[in-house]
Every structure is written in structure tokens, then in C-alpha cells.
Amino acid sequence: KRIEAPAKLKGDDLHSELIEDFHANLRNAIKDKDPFIYILDSMDALDSEADQKKIEEFMKVHEKKRDALENTKDGEDVKAIKDVAGTYGMAKAKKNSDILRDCCGKLEKSDSILLIISQTRDNINPMSFEKKTRSGGKALKFYASHEIWTASAGKIKAKDRVIGVNCVIKVSKNKITGKVREVTIPIYYSYGLDNISSCIDFLLDEGHWTGGGKVAINTQNDFELDKPVSRNKLIELIEEDNLEKELSQIVAKVWREIEDSLVLKRRSKYA
């Protein structure tokens, strides 16, 4: 009931075309003093005022050069026209640092969350250890409390046709607990995230349930099955009996048990 549609759908303009628009909209949301979840989708779609001006300068220079070429035979006038100085594309990264430094502390005080989505591309910098990079600069990683990377890990096929992908989701930064974890979730084009099958696969991979062609559930307090069933049949039974919540609770219990087993059983250094 507390979820509201974006202001643009109600007649106001909350759509950010520039990084400066995003800063202003975020600050206005903070000023309202109500907890909120602000989603920027995506960082790559935003330009900056400085970069737009740079593009305009480039276009003016290009037009001057074109006119000069059309009106001279030797091209001397073209050489006299100076190119636009400076590096295009850096203004957004610099502005991002200002925005996040200004707003991160205020977000925490207002109990609000900022989610920034950005696309990755190959990193052509030969001196970098990272294969992938993204727009927006390093401030995004520095100020983020969580950083999550997603990638396709293979296609899902049926009858020799692609019907979905396996998506790897990796937490690469975690300022809350420090834990870096990775999971794989199937995504079907006609259905979406298949959290049921991913939970079943997790329990099988961790040995909590057993099964080759069929899944056997013999753990106390889990689902009761008269006999082992196929993976697809188990998914069908869970959906028919509305057992999704119970499945999530089983996964959470197993996950916590694994995490607890990884804690060092050592005397505290600071006791």
C-alpha cells in the first residue's frame, strides 16, 4: 500500500535525463523526510551538462571544417580550425563523486535506499585487473554498501529452442557483513525468475536433499514425500500446495547452518 508510482506518471517530471537532474530529484526526495527506495535505471542513460556542451562544441567544429572543405581547394582553412580540447565522458564520473558524497549520509539518516543499475562493458585498459568496467566512475563502488554483478551463465533450451538463461548473481562488495557470495538463478522469458527451481538446486548441491534423476526428501521437518519424484514434479507439487514460503525457510535454515560452520572457532582477540 505504501508503494507509489513515479511522479512522472502522476503529471510531474521526475525523469532524469542528466546527472544533474538525478542529483536534484534525489535531494528533493530526501527533503521530504519520508523513507523511500530510489531506483536509477540506468546510470548509462544519463548524460551531463558539461559533456553535452562538449558535444555541441564538437559539432560546431565539424560543421566549420566541412564548410571549409567545400569552399577551398587546398584545405588550408581546415588546418586553421582548432579541435575541441579536453576529454569527453569524464564529467559524469566527477559529478557522481559529488552527488554520492552529498547524499549518502543523508540517505542513511532518512532510512532510505538508493539502487543504481548500470551496464558493463569490456575494459580496454591494459593496466587494469578487471575484465569489465562501467560508466559512472569509481565513486559508485567506493560509496556503495553493496555491489552486485549479474551475468548470463548459459542458455536454457527446450526442443532445441532457447527459452531462458541461467543468471549468475555475485555480491562483490558487502559493507554489512563482509561476506562475498554467488548464486545462480534460472530466468525464463515467459515466466521470469524461477526461485523455486533455484532453491531446489541449492539444497541438492549442498547435499541437504539427495537425488540424481529424482529428488529424495528424507530430512526431518522438510516436505513429506511418499517416494522420490522428479525435479519438475517436485516444482509442480510445491506450486500446487503453495509451499513456496516453506521452501524459502528450508533454504534459509540450510544457508545459516553453512555460514555458521564457516565461522572461525577461535578465542576473541579483543575480549
MARZA-344167 format. One record per residue (C-alpha): x, y, z. Coordinates in steps of 0.001 Angstrom, whole numbers, plus 500000, padded with zeros to 6 digits. Example, Ala and Ser with C-alpha at 12.3 -4.5 7.8 and 13.67 -1.06 7.14 Angstrom:
BEGIN
+--------+--------+--------+
|     c1 |     c2 |     c3 |
+--------+--------+--------+
| 512300 | 495500 | 507800 |
| 513670 | 498940 | 507140 |
+--------+--------+--------+
! end
This chain:
BEGIN
+--------+--------+--------+
|     c1 |     c2 |     c3 |
+--------+--------+--------+
| 500000 | 500000 | 500000 |
| 502940 | 502337 | 500559 |
| 504360 | 501822 | 497073 |
| 503764 | 504860 | 494892 |
| 504168 | 505201 | 491151 |
| 506934 | 507512 | 489903 |
| 505923 | 511158 | 489979 |
| 506151 | 511389 | 486187 |
| 503156 | 509079 | 485847 |
| 501170 | 511454 | 488065 |
| 501917 | 514514 | 485936 |
| 505165 | 515732 | 487498 |
| 508562 | 515295 | 485871 |
| 510825 | 513025 | 487902 |
| 512561 | 511604 | 484851 |
| 516327 | 512233 | 484902 |
| 517950 | 512961 | 481548 |
| 521111 | 514473 | 483021 |
| 523239 | 513506 | 486010 |
| 522340 | 516934 | 487406 |
| 518618 | 516045 | 487178 |
| 519262 | 512860 | 489133 |
| 521060 | 514827 | 491859 |
| 518189 | 517310 | 492157 |
| 515497 | 514617 | 492211 |
| 517362 | 512601 | 494836 |
| 517871 | 515648 | 497068 |
| 514182 | 516560 | 496782 |
| 513202 | 513023 | 497823 |
| 515470 | 513297 | 500874 |
| 513987 | 516686 | 501801 |
| 510504 | 515131 | 502049 |
| 511825 | 513218 | 505104 |
| 509832 | 510081 | 504247 |
| 511701 | 506771 | 503809 |
| 511907 | 505829 | 500136 |
| 513535 | 503471 | 497647 |
| 515000 | 505389 | 494702 |
| 515923 | 503302 | 491641 |
| 518068 | 504782 | 488873 |
| 517746 | 502670 | 485737 |
| 520199 | 503230 | 484390 |
| 523389 | 505206 | 485013 |
| 524395 | 504682 | 481374 |
| 521314 | 506555 | 480152 |
| 522378 | 509770 | 481905 |
| 524494 | 512456 | 480305 |
| 525996 | 515538 | 481945 |
| 525647 | 519229 | 481134 |
| 529402 | 519527 | 480602 |
| 529522 | 516578 | 478197 |
| 526507 | 517879 | 476269 |
| 528239 | 521237 | 475840 |
| 531351 | 519375 | 474671 |
| 529284 | 517545 | 472047 |
| 527834 | 520844 | 470825 |
| 531349 | 522254 | 470513 |
| 532455 | 519186 | 468574 |
| 529527 | 519569 | 466174 |
| 530261 | 523267 | 465585 |
| 533914 | 522486 | 464817 |
| 532861 | 519670 | 462496 |
| 530496 | 521993 | 460605 |
| 533235 | 524621 | 460251 |
| 535626 | 522030 | 458858 |
| 533004 | 520739 | 456434 |
| 532245 | 524264 | 455199 |
| 535951 | 524973 | 454828 |
| 536482 | 521825 | 452752 |
| 533607 | 522782 | 450477 |
| 534968 | 526299 | 449907 |
| 538701 | 525667 | 449443 |
| 540831 | 523524 | 447185 |
| 543962 | 523069 | 449236 |
| 542352 | 522583 | 452669 |
| 544492 | 525228 | 454405 |
| 541420 | 526733 | 456087 |
| 540632 | 523350 | 457640 |
| 544023 | 523201 | 459372 |
| 543407 | 526609 | 460909 |
| 540285 | 525377 | 462705 |
| 541292 | 524118 | 466148 |
| 539832 | 520916 | 467586 |
| 537906 | 520965 | 470864 |
| 540259 | 520433 | 473792 |
| 539561 | 518167 | 476750 |
| 538316 | 514627 | 477277 |
| 534700 | 513781 | 476614 |
| 532906 | 511441 | 479030 |
| 534687 | 512280 | 482293 |
| 532272 | 514903 | 483609 |
| 529663 | 512349 | 484729 |
| 532212 | 510398 | 486774 |
| 533371 | 513579 | 488534 |
| 529796 | 514683 | 489193 |
| 528938 | 511255 | 490606 |
| 531555 | 511675 | 493286 |
| 529957 | 514968 | 494360 |
| 526424 | 513508 | 494346 |
| 527211 | 510423 | 496416 |
| 529351 | 512337 | 498885 |
| 526493 | 514800 | 499347 |
| 523640 | 512269 | 499615 |
| 524917 | 509004 | 501141 |
| 524899 | 510203 | 504745 |
| 521502 | 511824 | 504304 |
| 520106 | 508599 | 502827 |
| 521123 | 506677 | 505934 |
| 519528 | 509226 | 508255 |
| 516251 | 509072 | 506321 |
| 516202 | 505226 | 506338 |
| 516120 | 505251 | 502551 |
| 517745 | 503129 | 499857 |
| 519334 | 504162 | 496570 |
| 519660 | 501467 | 493875 |
| 521798 | 502310 | 490844 |
| 521729 | 499984 | 487833 |
| 524492 | 500177 | 485263 |
| 525552 | 498069 | 482300 |
| 529027 | 496612 | 481948 |
| 531400 | 496666 | 479012 |
| 534830 | 495204 | 478274 |
| 537644 | 497050 | 479981 |
| 540206 | 498072 | 477334 |
| 542610 | 499495 | 479918 |
| 545700 | 497189 | 479739 |
| 546799 | 498222 | 483252 |
| 543556 | 497150 | 484934 |
| 542999 | 493809 | 486683 |
| 539249 | 493942 | 485985 |
| 537901 | 492497 | 482743 |
| 534683 | 494503 | 482929 |
| 534013 | 498159 | 483631 |
| 531001 | 500510 | 483654 |
| 530178 | 504172 | 483308 |
| 529861 | 506473 | 486279 |
| 533389 | 506302 | 487638 |
| 534849 | 504655 | 490737 |
| 532698 | 506658 | 493173 |
| 529878 | 504144 | 492646 |
| 531982 | 501310 | 494053 |
| 533545 | 503455 | 496796 |
| 530269 | 504712 | 498290 |
| 528150 | 501575 | 497762 |
| 527317 | 499433 | 500769 |
| 526573 | 496526 | 498434 |
| 527762 | 495872 | 494900 |
| 526101 | 493077 | 492935 |
| 527176 | 491874 | 489496 |
| 524958 | 489755 | 487265 |
| 525934 | 487810 | 484154 |
| 524497 | 485194 | 481836 |
| 525987 | 481752 | 482525 |
| 524423 | 479820 | 479671 |
| 521176 | 479437 | 477798 |
| 518251 | 477223 | 478796 |
| 516842 | 475239 | 475897 |
| 513749 | 473140 | 475239 |
| 513176 | 471351 | 471941 |
| 516361 | 472962 | 470591 |
| 514978 | 476456 | 471250 |
| 516219 | 478989 | 473794 |
| 513601 | 479638 | 476470 |
| 515732 | 481364 | 479111 |
| 519148 | 481884 | 480673 |
| 520971 | 480891 | 483833 |
| 521919 | 484114 | 485613 |
| 524910 | 484261 | 487964 |
| 524429 | 486816 | 490739 |
| 527584 | 487738 | 492643 |
| 527917 | 490028 | 495660 |
| 531334 | 491603 | 495086 |
| 531163 | 494127 | 497941 |
| 529380 | 493862 | 501285 |
| 529989 | 496538 | 503921 |
| 527439 | 494997 | 506313 |
| 528890 | 491527 | 506924 |
| 531841 | 491412 | 504533 |
| 530574 | 488144 | 503030 |
| 531019 | 487744 | 499272 |
| 528668 | 485105 | 497894 |
| 527490 | 483866 | 494496 |
| 524283 | 482115 | 493373 |
| 522792 | 481007 | 490061 |
| 519124 | 481557 | 489239 |
| 517242 | 480467 | 486091 |
| 515330 | 483199 | 484268 |
| 512657 | 482152 | 481765 |
| 511459 | 484631 | 479158 |
| 507832 | 483580 | 479624 |
| 507975 | 483352 | 483439 |
| 510747 | 485420 | 484973 |
| 512983 | 484477 | 487916 |
| 512480 | 480818 | 488814 |
| 513215 | 480991 | 492535 |
| 511617 | 477585 | 493207 |
| 513966 | 475580 | 490984 |
| 516981 | 477602 | 492153 |
| 516125 | 476769 | 495785 |
| 515760 | 473080 | 494942 |
| 519104 | 473089 | 493113 |
| 520768 | 474785 | 496097 |
| 519512 | 472115 | 498505 |
| 520661 | 469378 | 496120 |
| 524077 | 470970 | 495538 |
| 524660 | 471289 | 499274 |
| 523650 | 467669 | 499873 |
| 520685 | 468580 | 502092 |
| 518460 | 466709 | 499667 |
| 519631 | 463817 | 497537 |
| 518758 | 462881 | 494031 |
| 520003 | 462008 | 490598 |
| 517124 | 461726 | 488196 |
| 514733 | 462036 | 491140 |
| 514725 | 464106 | 494311 |
| 514531 | 462317 | 497660 |
| 513487 | 464356 | 500686 |
| 514167 | 462459 | 503881 |
| 515143 | 465315 | 506182 |
| 513099 | 465870 | 509300 |
| 510838 | 468960 | 509272 |
| 511084 | 469287 | 505470 |
| 508409 | 468362 | 502945 |
| 506998 | 464867 | 503231 |
| 507075 | 462757 | 500068 |
| 505876 | 459179 | 499822 |
| 508594 | 458435 | 497260 |
| 511302 | 460250 | 495297 |
| 509934 | 462415 | 492500 |
| 511440 | 464158 | 489520 |
| 512624 | 467751 | 489854 |
| 509805 | 469054 | 487639 |
| 507230 | 467049 | 489594 |
| 508531 | 468498 | 492872 |
| 508197 | 472034 | 491469 |
| 504631 | 471193 | 490461 |
| 503791 | 469871 | 493941 |
| 505264 | 472952 | 495648 |
| 503193 | 475274 | 493475 |
| 500007 | 473230 | 493857 |
| 500276 | 473168 | 497668 |
| 501534 | 476790 | 497963 |
| 504718 | 475680 | 499708 |
| 506957 | 478456 | 498366 |
| 507292 | 480089 | 501797 |
| 508194 | 476787 | 503449 |
| 510797 | 476146 | 500736 |
| 512381 | 479554 | 501392 |
| 512515 | 478812 | 505116 |
| 514284 | 475495 | 504498 |
| 516842 | 477213 | 502249 |
| 517390 | 479990 | 504833 |
| 517953 | 477376 | 507566 |
| 520497 | 475445 | 505487 |
| 522202 | 478683 | 504407 |
| 522600 | 479814 | 508036 |
| 523958 | 476407 | 509050 |
| 526600 | 476628 | 506322 |
| 527520 | 480198 | 507280 |
| 527783 | 479242 | 510964 |
| 530106 | 476362 | 510079 |
| 532463 | 478808 | 508313 |
| 532975 | 480983 | 511380 |
| 536428 | 480533 | 512945 |
| 536159 | 478832 | 516338 |
| 538854 | 480946 | 517900 |
| 539269 | 482882 | 521103 |
| 538331 | 486511 | 520554 |
| 541358 | 488779 | 520114 |
| 539571 | 491756 | 521620 |
| 537706 | 490159 | 524525 |
+--------+--------+--------+
! end
